[in-house]
């Protein structure tokens, strides 16, 4: 059994990982001109690092998802976010039916 992770990582490590994520996001267009799909995975890795380590990046991401829900949907799929899977499962679930002992509506 694994030992429990601390609630918060070391602040210096979080800042370093956030900076690395920002660097990856910024160099993604440069890598994108190279033949092949290089820029997309680099951008996704940078975005994932920033979202995991920066509270401000999370707030900006949530605000953008609310403004452009379709793009947020694709970002959730790409980042394999658990919250996206739960929302899709709830959307697919059948609507609740009234209890059987209720009189019918007329």
N, CA, C and O atoms as CSV, one atom per row, in Angstrom:
chain,resi,resn,atom,element,x,y,z
A,1,UNK,N,N,0.838,-1.166,0.000
A,1,UNK,CA,C,0.000,0.000,0.000
A,1,UNK,C,C,0.890,1.239,0.000
A,1,UNK,O,O,1.886,1.296,0.721
A,2,UNK,N,N,0.526,2.226,-0.812
A,2,UNK,CA,C,1.312,3.445,-0.921
A,2,UNK,C,C,1.048,4.363,0.268
A,2,UNK,O,O,-0.069,4.422,0.781
A,3,UNK,N,N,2.093,5.083,0.703
A,3,UNK,CA,C,1.847,6.069,1.768
A,3,UNK,C,C,1.051,7.244,1.207
A,3,UNK,O,O,1.176,7.561,0.024
A,4,UNK,N,N,0.239,7.894,2.033
A,4,UNK,CA,C,-0.567,9.015,1.529
A,4,UNK,C,C,0.317,10.177,1.102
A,4,UNK,O,O,1.332,10.472,1.734
A,5,UNK,N,N,-0.088,10.834,0.013
A,5,UNK,CA,C,0.640,12.000,-0.477
A,5,UNK,C,C,0.308,13.201,0.385
A,5,UNK,O,O,-0.810,13.317,0.888
A,6,UNK,N,N,1.275,14.101,0.562
A,6,UNK,CA,C,0.938,15.331,1.295
A,6,UNK,C,C,-0.065,16.159,0.515
A,6,UNK,O,O,-0.137,16.068,-0.711
A,7,UNK,N,N,-0.841,16.965,1.227
A,7,UNK,CA,C,-1.895,17.750,0.585
A,7,UNK,C,C,-1.321,18.739,-0.424
A,7,UNK,O,O,-1.892,18.914,-1.501
A,8,UNK,N,N,-0.219,19.378,-0.104
A,8,UNK,CA,C,0.404,20.350,-0.992
A,8,UNK,C,C,1.857,19.972,-1.211
A,8,UNK,O,O,2.543,19.526,-0.292
A,9,UNK,N,N,2.315,20.157,-2.440
A,9,UNK,CA,C,3.716,19.913,-2.744
A,9,UNK,C,C,4.559,21.074,-2.258
A,9,UNK,O,O,4.053,22.119,-1.849
A,10,UNK,N,N,5.842,20.857,-2.318
A,10,UNK,CA,C,6.794,21.898,-1.984
A,10,UNK,C,C,6.566,23.102,-2.902
A,10,UNK,O,O,6.508,22.924,-4.118
A,11,UNK,N,N,6.435,24.320,-2.364
A,11,UNK,CA,C,6.154,25.492,-3.204
A,11,UNK,C,C,7.197,25.728,-4.289
A,11,UNK,O,O,6.849,26.134,-5.398
A,12,UNK,N,N,8.455,25.482,-3.992
A,12,UNK,CA,C,9.492,25.684,-5.013
A,12,UNK,C,C,9.302,24.704,-6.166
A,12,UNK,O,O,9.486,25.058,-7.330
A,13,UNK,N,N,8.937,23.480,-5.834
A,13,UNK,CA,C,8.716,22.476,-6.876
A,13,UNK,C,C,7.492,22.839,-7.727
A,13,UNK,O,O,7.510,22.685,-8.948
A,14,UNK,N,N,6.434,23.322,-7.071
A,14,UNK,CA,C,5.227,23.725,-7.803
A,14,UNK,C,C,5.524,24.878,-8.751
A,14,UNK,O,O,5.057,24.879,-9.891
A,15,UNK,N,N,6.290,25.853,-8.295
A,15,UNK,CA,C,6.640,26.992,-9.154
A,15,UNK,C,C,7.490,26.525,-10.326
A,15,UNK,O,O,7.295,26.975,-11.455
A,16,UNK,N,N,8.439,25.619,-10.060
A,16,UNK,CA,C,9.284,25.112,-11.133
A,16,UNK,C,C,8.463,24.342,-12.170
A,16,UNK,O,O,8.666,24.515,-13.372
A,17,UNK,N,N,7.541,23.497,-11.713
A,17,UNK,CA,C,6.717,22.730,-12.650
A,17,UNK,C,C,5.751,23.636,-13.422
A,17,UNK,O,O,5.488,23.400,-14.601
A,18,UNK,N,N,5.221,24.673,-12.755
A,18,UNK,CA,C,4.362,25.627,-13.455
A,18,UNK,C,C,5.154,26.369,-14.518
A,18,UNK,O,O,4.667,26.575,-15.629
A,19,UNK,N,N,6.371,26.768,-14.182
A,19,UNK,CA,C,7.238,27.440,-15.166
A,19,UNK,C,C,7.578,26.531,-16.333
A,19,UNK,O,O,7.600,26.976,-17.480
A,20,UNK,N,N,7.845,25.260,-16.051
A,20,UNK,CA,C,8.117,24.304,-17.128
A,20,UNK,C,C,6.890,24.139,-18.016
A,20,UNK,O,O,7.014,24.057,-19.238
A,21,UNK,N,N,5.709,24.091,-17.411
A,21,UNK,CA,C,4.475,23.991,-18.194
A,21,UNK,C,C,4.276,25.204,-19.083
A,21,UNK,O,O,3.897,25.071,-20.247
A,22,UNK,N,N,4.533,26.392,-18.536
A,22,UNK,CA,C,4.427,27.615,-19.335
A,22,UNK,C,C,5.417,27.599,-20.489
A,22,UNK,O,O,5.084,27.986,-21.609
A,23,UNK,N,N,6.632,27.150,-20.212
A,23,UNK,CA,C,7.645,27.054,-21.276
A,23,UNK,C,C,7.190,26.096,-22.380
A,23,UNK,O,O,7.361,26.389,-23.563
A,24,UNK,N,N,6.616,24.965,-22.002
A,24,UNK,CA,C,6.133,24.006,-23.002
A,24,UNK,C,C,4.994,24.599,-23.835
A,24,UNK,O,O,4.932,24.389,-25.046
A,25,UNK,N,N,4.098,25.340,-23.184
A,25,UNK,CA,C,2.993,25.959,-23.920
A,25,UNK,C,C,3.540,26.998,-24.904
A,25,UNK,O,O,3.052,27.111,-26.028
A,26,UNK,N,N,4.547,27.751,-24.476
A,26,UNK,CA,C,5.104,28.794,-25.342
A,26,UNK,C,C,5.903,28.229,-26.510
A,26,UNK,O,O,5.910,28.830,-27.585
A,27,UNK,N,N,6.579,27.087,-26.335
A,27,UNK,CA,C,7.354,26.537,-27.448
A,27,UNK,C,C,6.531,25.611,-28.343
A,27,UNK,O,O,7.017,25.171,-29.385
A,28,UNK,N,N,5.289,25.310,-27.948
A,28,UNK,CA,C,4.449,24.414,-28.757
A,28,UNK,C,C,4.271,24.920,-30.193
A,28,UNK,O,O,4.363,24.108,-31.114
A,29,UNK,N,N,4.022,26.220,-30.439
A,29,UNK,CA,C,3.909,26.663,-31.839
A,29,UNK,C,C,5.209,26.499,-32.628
A,29,UNK,O,O,5.180,26.247,-33.832
A,30,UNK,N,N,6.338,26.640,-31.952
A,30,UNK,CA,C,7.607,26.452,-32.644
A,30,UNK,C,C,7.833,24.993,-33.017
A,30,UNK,O,O,8.351,24.690,-34.092
A,31,UNK,N,N,7.442,24.099,-32.127
A,31,UNK,CA,C,7.569,22.667,-32.398
A,31,UNK,C,C,6.520,22.245,-33.427
A,31,UNK,O,O,6.714,21.265,-34.148
A,32,UNK,N,N,5.425,22.972,-33.495
A,32,UNK,CA,C,4.344,22.627,-34.419
A,32,UNK,C,C,4.705,22.770,-35.881
A,32,UNK,O,O,4.084,22.130,-36.731
A,33,UNK,N,N,5.698,23.597,-36.200
A,33,UNK,CA,C,6.060,23.756,-37.613
A,33,UNK,C,C,6.876,22.584,-38.121
A,33,UNK,O,O,7.011,22.404,-39.331
A,34,UNK,N,N,7.422,21.786,-37.220
A,34,UNK,CA,C,8.155,20.587,-37.614
A,34,UNK,C,C,7.121,19.569,-38.107
A,34,UNK,O,O,6.058,19.437,-37.500
A,35,UNK,N,N,7.409,18.854,-39.185
A,35,UNK,CA,C,6.439,17.870,-39.682
A,35,UNK,C,C,6.058,16.856,-38.599
A,35,UNK,O,O,6.899,16.381,-37.836
A,36,UNK,N,N,4.781,16.549,-38.562
A,36,UNK,CA,C,4.257,15.624,-37.560
A,36,UNK,C,C,3.431,16.369,-36.531
A,36,UNK,O,O,3.344,17.597,-36.572
A,37,UNK,N,N,2.829,15.643,-35.614
A,37,UNK,CA,C,1.944,16.277,-34.629
A,37,UNK,C,C,2.685,16.761,-33.381
A,37,UNK,O,O,2.136,16.661,-32.283
A,38,UNK,N,N,3.886,17.271,-33.501
A,38,UNK,CA,C,4.710,17.617,-32.353
A,38,UNK,C,C,4.137,18.674,-31.445
A,38,UNK,O,O,4.265,18.562,-30.226
A,39,UNK,N,N,3.504,19.709,-31.996
A,39,UNK,CA,C,3.050,20.820,-31.168
A,39,UNK,C,C,1.898,20.480,-30.255
A,39,UNK,O,O,1.809,21.017,-29.151
A,40,UNK,N,N,1.011,19.602,-30.688
A,40,UNK,CA,C,-0.190,19.284,-29.899
A,40,UNK,C,C,0.168,18.568,-28.593
A,40,UNK,O,O,-0.304,18.989,-27.537
A,41,UNK,N,N,0.984,17.501,-28.619
A,41,UNK,CA,C,1.334,16.862,-27.342
A,41,UNK,C,C,2.167,17.769,-26.434
A,41,UNK,O,O,2.036,17.705,-25.212
A,42,UNK,N,N,3.010,18.600,-27.011
A,42,UNK,CA,C,3.810,19.518,-26.191
A,42,UNK,C,C,2.897,20.520,-25.502
A,42,UNK,O,O,3.077,20.811,-24.319
A,43,UNK,N,N,1.917,21.052,-26.230
A,43,UNK,CA,C,0.965,21.989,-25.641
A,43,UNK,C,C,0.146,21.310,-24.543
A,43,UNK,O,O,-0.054,21.881,-23.471
A,44,UNK,N,N,-0.325,20.095,-24.813
A,44,UNK,CA,C,-1.142,19.376,-23.825
A,44,UNK,C,C,-0.333,19.073,-22.561
A,44,UNK,O,O,-0.860,19.181,-21.453
A,45,UNK,N,N,0.932,18.698,-22.713
A,45,UNK,CA,C,1.768,18.417,-21.551
A,45,UNK,C,C,1.989,19.688,-20.737
A,45,UNK,O,O,1.932,19.654,-19.508
A,46,UNK,N,N,2.238,20.799,-21.409
A,46,UNK,CA,C,2.430,22.063,-20.705
A,46,UNK,C,C,1.170,22.504,-19.982
A,46,UNK,O,O,1.231,22.966,-18.843
A,47,UNK,N,N,0.028,22.363,-20.641
A,47,UNK,CA,C,-1.239,22.731,-20.015
A,47,UNK,C,C,-1.517,21.857,-18.791
A,47,UNK,O,O,-1.969,22.354,-17.760
A,48,UNK,N,N,-1.250,20.573,-18.907
A,48,UNK,CA,C,-1.461,19.661,-17.777
A,48,UNK,C,C,-0.562,20.038,-16.602
A,48,UNK,O,O,-1.017,20.042,-15.458
A,49,UNK,N,N,0.698,20.351,-16.862
A,49,UNK,CA,C,1.601,20.756,-15.778
A,49,UNK,C,C,1.120,22.040,-15.107
A,49,UNK,O,O,1.151,22.153,-13.881
A,50,UNK,N,N,0.682,22.994,-15.900
A,50,UNK,CA,C,0.216,24.251,-15.320
A,50,UNK,C,C,-1.050,24.043,-14.494
A,50,UNK,O,O,-1.174,24.603,-13.405
A,51,UNK,N,N,-1.985,23.249,-14.998
A,51,UNK,CA,C,-3.244,23.049,-14.278
A,51,UNK,C,C,-3.056,22.258,-12.986
A,51,UNK,O,O,-3.798,22.465,-12.025
A,52,UNK,N,N,-2.097,21.375,-12.949
A,52,UNK,CA,C,-1.867,20.591,-11.738
A,52,UNK,C,C,-1.139,21.373,-10.659
A,52,UNK,O,O,-1.231,21.033,-9.480
A,53,UNK,N,N,-0.416,22.418,-11.046
A,53,UNK,CA,C,0.455,23.081,-10.083
A,53,UNK,C,C,0.129,24.539,-9.824
A,53,UNK,O,O,0.765,25.148,-8.964
A,54,UNK,N,N,-0.823,25.125,-10.518
A,54,UNK,CA,C,-1.108,26.538,-10.346
A,54,UNK,C,C,-2.607,26.759,-10.122
A,54,UNK,O,O,-3.431,26.414,-10.969
A,55,UNK,N,N,-2.941,27.334,-8.975
A,55,UNK,CA,C,-4.344,27.634,-8.696
A,55,UNK,C,C,-4.873,28.705,-9.639
A,55,UNK,O,O,-6.031,28.653,-10.054
A,56,UNK,N,N,-4.036,29.667,-9.976
A,56,UNK,CA,C,-4.474,30.732,-10.888
A,56,UNK,C,C,-4.764,30.165,-12.279
A,56,UNK,O,O,-5.748,30.546,-12.913
A,57,UNK,N,N,-3.913,29.261,-12.750
A,57,UNK,CA,C,-4.146,28.643,-14.056
A,57,UNK,C,C,-5.462,27.866,-14.050
A,57,UNK,O,O,-6.181,27.858,-15.049
A,58,UNK,N,N,-5.781,27.214,-12.931
A,58,UNK,CA,C,-7.048,26.488,-12.832
A,58,UNK,C,C,-8.235,27.439,-12.936
A,58,UNK,O,O,-9.211,27.148,-13.627
A,59,UNK,N,N,-8.149,28.588,-12.239
A,59,UNK,CA,C,-9.252,29.558,-12.302
A,59,UNK,C,C,-9.439,30.093,-13.707
A,59,UNK,O,O,-10.572,30.224,-14.171
A,60,UNK,N,N,-8.347,30.405,-14.395
A,60,UNK,CA,C,-8.434,30.912,-15.766
A,60,UNK,C,C,-9.013,29.834,-16.679
A,60,UNK,O,O,-9.828,30.135,-17.550
A,61,UNK,N,N,-8.602,28.591,-16.489
A,61,UNK,CA,C,-9.102,27.484,-17.305
A,61,UNK,C,C,-10.600,27.287,-17.106
A,61,UNK,O,O,-11.333,27.081,-18.073
A,62,UNK,N,N,-11.059,27.351,-15.856
A,62,UNK,CA,C,-12.492,27.185,-15.571
A,62,UNK,C,C,-13.287,28.326,-16.191
A,62,UNK,O,O,-14.360,28.099,-16.750
A,63,UNK,N,N,-12.774,29.541,-16.099
A,63,UNK,CA,C,-13.458,30.695,-16.699
A,63,UNK,C,C,-13.559,30.527,-18.222
A,63,UNK,O,O,-14.595,30.829,-18.814
A,64,UNK,N,N,-12.487,30.048,-18.846
A,64,UNK,CA,C,-12.505,29.829,-20.294
A,64,UNK,C,C,-13.477,28.705,-20.659
A,64,UNK,O,O,-14.164,28.788,-21.678
A,65,UNK,N,N,-13.538,27.650,-19.831
A,65,UNK,CA,C,-14.472,26.557,-20.114
A,65,UNK,C,C,-15.916,27.022,-20.029
A,65,UNK,O,O,-16.763,26.570,-20.799
A,66,UNK,N,N,-16.199,27.918,-19.104
A,66,UNK,CA,C,-17.574,28.421,-18.995
A,66,UNK,C,C,-17.924,29.304,-20.182
A,66,UNK,O,O,-19.070,29.322,-20.632
A,67,UNK,N,N,-16.950,30.028,-20.683
A,67,UNK,CA,C,-17.216,30.913,-21.817
A,67,UNK,C,C,-17.330,30.134,-23.126
A,67,UNK,O,O,-18.195,30.428,-23.952
A,68,UNK,N,N,-16.463,29.147,-23.315
A,68,UNK,CA,C,-16.457,28.332,-24.528
A,68,UNK,C,C,-16.594,26.859,-24.130
A,68,UNK,O,O,-15.591,26.146,-24.092
A,69,UNK,N,N,-17.811,26.386,-23.833
A,69,UNK,CA,C,-17.983,25.021,-23.308
A,69,UNK,C,C,-17.521,23.926,-24.258
A,69,UNK,O,O,-17.017,22.897,-23.807
A,70,UNK,N,N,-17.683,24.125,-25.565
A,70,UNK,CA,C,-17.278,23.061,-26.492
A,70,UNK,C,C,-15.769,22.850,-26.455
A,70,UNK,O,O,-15.305,21.710,-26.476
A,71,UNK,N,N,-15.001,23.931,-26.401
A,71,UNK,CA,C,-13.554,23.789,-26.321
A,71,UNK,C,C,-13.141,23.189,-24.981
A,71,UNK,O,O,-12.178,22.426,-24.910
A,72,UNK,N,N,-13.860,23.528,-23.931
A,72,UNK,CA,C,-13.583,22.942,-22.625
A,72,UNK,C,C,-13.839,21.444,-22.610
A,72,UNK,O,O,-13.133,20.693,-21.937
A,73,UNK,N,N,-14.851,21.011,-23.355
A,73,UNK,CA,C,-15.155,19.589,-23.466
A,73,UNK,C,C,-13.970,18.844,-24.064
A,73,UNK,O,O,-13.558,17.805,-23.550
A,74,UNK,N,N,-13.426,19.379,-25.152
A,74,UNK,CA,C,-12.291,18.720,-25.806
A,74,UNK,C,C,-11.041,18.780,-24.932
A,74,UNK,O,O,-10.245,17.841,-24.928
A,75,UNK,N,N,-10.861,19.863,-24.198
A,75,UNK,CA,C,-9.714,19.959,-23.290
A,75,UNK,C,C,-9.834,18.918,-22.187
A,75,UNK,O,O,-8.836,18.301,-21.814
A,76,UNK,N,N,-11.035,18.711,-21.658
A,76,UNK,CA,C,-11.233,17.701,-20.616
A,76,UNK,C,C,-10.918,16.306,-21.139
A,76,UNK,O,O,-10.315,15.493,-20.439
A,77,UNK,N,N,-11.327,16.037,-22.365
A,77,UNK,CA,C,-11.031,14.729,-22.949
A,77,UNK,C,C,-9.525,14.559,-23.099
A,77,UNK,O,O,-8.972,13.516,-22.751
A,78,UNK,N,N,-8.870,15.587,-23.617
A,78,UNK,CA,C,-7.432,15.507,-23.824
A,78,UNK,C,C,-6.651,15.376,-22.533
A,78,UNK,O,O,-5.622,14.702,-22.498
A,79,UNK,N,N,-7.125,16.010,-21.474
A,79,UNK,CA,C,-6.433,15.953,-20.196
A,79,UNK,C,C,-6.882,14.782,-19.340
A,79,UNK,O,O,-6.344,14.573,-18.253
A,80,UNK,N,N,-7.871,14.005,-19.815
A,80,UNK,CA,C,-8.408,12.839,-19.107
A,80,UNK,C,C,-8.864,13.204,-17.710
A,80,UNK,O,O,-8.532,12.531,-16.734
A,81,UNK,N,N,-9.622,14.269,-17.629
A,81,UNK,CA,C,-10.079,14.760,-16.322
A,81,UNK,C,C,-11.239,13.899,-15.824
A,81,UNK,O,O,-12.171,13.605,-16.572
A,82,UNK,N,N,-11.169,13.501,-14.562
A,82,UNK,CA,C,-12.215,12.677,-13.955
A,82,UNK,C,C,-13.539,13.400,-13.879
A,82,UNK,O,O,-14.595,12.778,-13.999
A,83,UNK,N,N,-13.496,14.719,-13.679
A,83,UNK,CA,C,-14.744,15.464,-13.588
A,83,UNK,C,C,-15.501,15.419,-14.908
A,83,UNK,O,O,-16.732,15.404,-14.913
A,84,UNK,N,N,-14.789,15.398,-16.016
A,84,UNK,CA,C,-15.449,15.317,-17.320
A,84,UNK,C,C,-16.143,13.969,-17.484
A,84,UNK,O,O,-17.254,13.893,-18.008
A,85,UNK,N,N,-15.479,12.907,-17.032
A,85,UNK,CA,C,-16.107,11.584,-17.128
A,85,UNK,C,C,-17.371,11.509,-16.275
A,85,UNK,O,O,-18.369,10.919,-16.690
A,86,UNK,N,N,-17.328,12.106,-15.086
A,86,UNK,CA,C,-18.520,12.089,-14.225
A,86,UNK,C,C,-19.658,12.878,-14.850
A,86,UNK,O,O,-20.806,12.439,-14.804
A,87,UNK,N,N,-19.360,14.047,-15.439
A,87,UNK,CA,C,-20.421,14.843,-16.071
A,87,UNK,C,C,-21.032,14.111,-17.250
A,87,UNK,O,O,-22.250,14.147,-17.427
A,88,UNK,N,N,-20.220,13.446,-18.064
A,88,UNK,CA,C,-20.768,12.693,-19.199
A,88,UNK,C,C,-21.620,11.529,-18.716
A,88,UNK,O,O,-22.655,11.237,-19.317
A,89,UNK,N,N,-21.204,10.850,-17.633
A,89,UNK,CA,C,-21.991,9.735,-17.094
A,89,UNK,C,C,-23.331,10.230,-16.554
A,89,UNK,O,O,-24.357,9.573,-16.736
A,90,UNK,N,N,-23.324,11.388,-15.890
A,90,UNK,CA,C,-24.586,11.937,-15.383
A,90,UNK,C,C,-25.502,12.361,-16.527
A,90,UNK,O,O,-26.721,12.213,-16.437
A,91,UNK,N,N,-24.920,12.887,-17.596
A,91,UNK,CA,C,-25.735,13.318,-18.732
A,91,UNK,C,C,-26.370,12.119,-19.440
A,91,UNK,O,O,-27.477,12.226,-19.969
A,92,UNK,N,N,-25.674,10.981,-19.453
A,92,UNK,CA,C,-26.203,9.793,-20.125
A,92,UNK,C,C,-27.188,9.023,-19.254
A,92,UNK,O,O,-27.970,8.223,-19.768
A,93,UNK,N,N,-27.161,9.254,-17.937
A,93,UNK,CA,C,-28.036,8.512,-17.029
A,93,UNK,C,C,-29.489,8.849,-17.323
A,93,UNK,O,O,-29.808,9.997,-17.635
A,94,UNK,N,N,-30.370,7.865,-17.226
A,94,UNK,CA,C,-31.786,8.146,-17.472
A,94,UNK,C,C,-32.354,9.056,-16.387
A,94,UNK,O,O,-31.887,9.064,-15.248
A,95,UNK,N,N,-33.346,9.801,-16.761
A,95,UNK,CA,C,-34.000,10.701,-15.799
A,95,UNK,C,C,-34.677,9.859,-14.723
A,95,UNK,O,O,-35.140,8.750,-14.990
A,96,UNK,N,N,-34.731,10.386,-13.530
A,96,UNK,CA,C,-35.355,9.634,-12.443
A,96,UNK,C,C,-36.861,9.566,-12.662
A,96,UNK,O,O,-37.474,10.524,-13.133
A,97,UNK,N,N,-37.441,8.437,-12.321
A,97,UNK,CA,C,-38.883,8.262,-12.474
A,97,UNK,C,C,-39.544,8.438,-11.116
A,97,UNK,O,O,-38.926,8.168,-10.086
A,98,UNK,N,N,-40.797,8.890,-11.104
A,98,UNK,CA,C,-41.473,9.062,-9.819
A,98,UNK,C,C,-41.719,7.704,-9.167
A,98,UNK,O,O,-41.784,6.686,-9.857
A,99,UNK,N,N,-41.855,7.685,-7.856
A,99,UNK,CA,C,-42.138,6.416,-7.164
A,99,UNK,C,C,-43.451,5.816,-7.677
A,99,UNK,O,O,-44.334,6.534,-8.148
A,100,UNK,N,N,-43.560,4.504,-7.576
A,100,UNK,CA,C,-44.727,3.793,-8.112
A,100,UNK,C,C,-45.975,4.012,-7.273
A,100,UNK,O,O,-47.080,3.809,-7.777
A,101,UNK,N,N,-45.846,4.415,-6.021
A,101,UNK,CA,C,-47.025,4.589,-5.175
A,101,UNK,C,C,-47.652,5.959,-5.334
A,101,UNK,O,O,-48.607,6.260,-4.617
A,102,UNK,N,N,-47.176,6.802,-6.224
A,102,UNK,CA,C,-47.779,8.114,-6.470
A,102,UNK,C,C,-48.964,7.963,-7.422
A,102,UNK,O,O,-48.926,7.137,-8.334
A,103,UNK,N,N,-50.020,8.760,-7.210
A,103,UNK,CA,C,-51.143,8.678,-8.159
A,103,UNK,C,C,-50.715,9.269,-9.495
A,103,UNK,O,O,-49.868,10.162,-9.544
A,104,UNK,N,N,-51.304,8.767,-10.584
A,104,UNK,CA,C,-50.936,9.290,-11.906
A,104,UNK,C,C,-51.395,10.746,-12.078
A,104,UNK,O,O,-52.405,11.169,-11.516
A,105,UNK,N,N,-50.649,11.467,-12.841
A,105,UNK,CA,C,-51.006,12.859,-13.144
A,105,UNK,C,C,-52.076,12.882,-14.232
A,105,UNK,O,O,-51.944,12.208,-15.253
A,106,UNK,N,N,-53.097,13.632,-14.016
A,106,UNK,CA,C,-54.166,13.705,-15.026
A,106,UNK,C,C,-54.384,15.108,-15.499
A,106,UNK,O,O,-55.244,15.347,-16.347
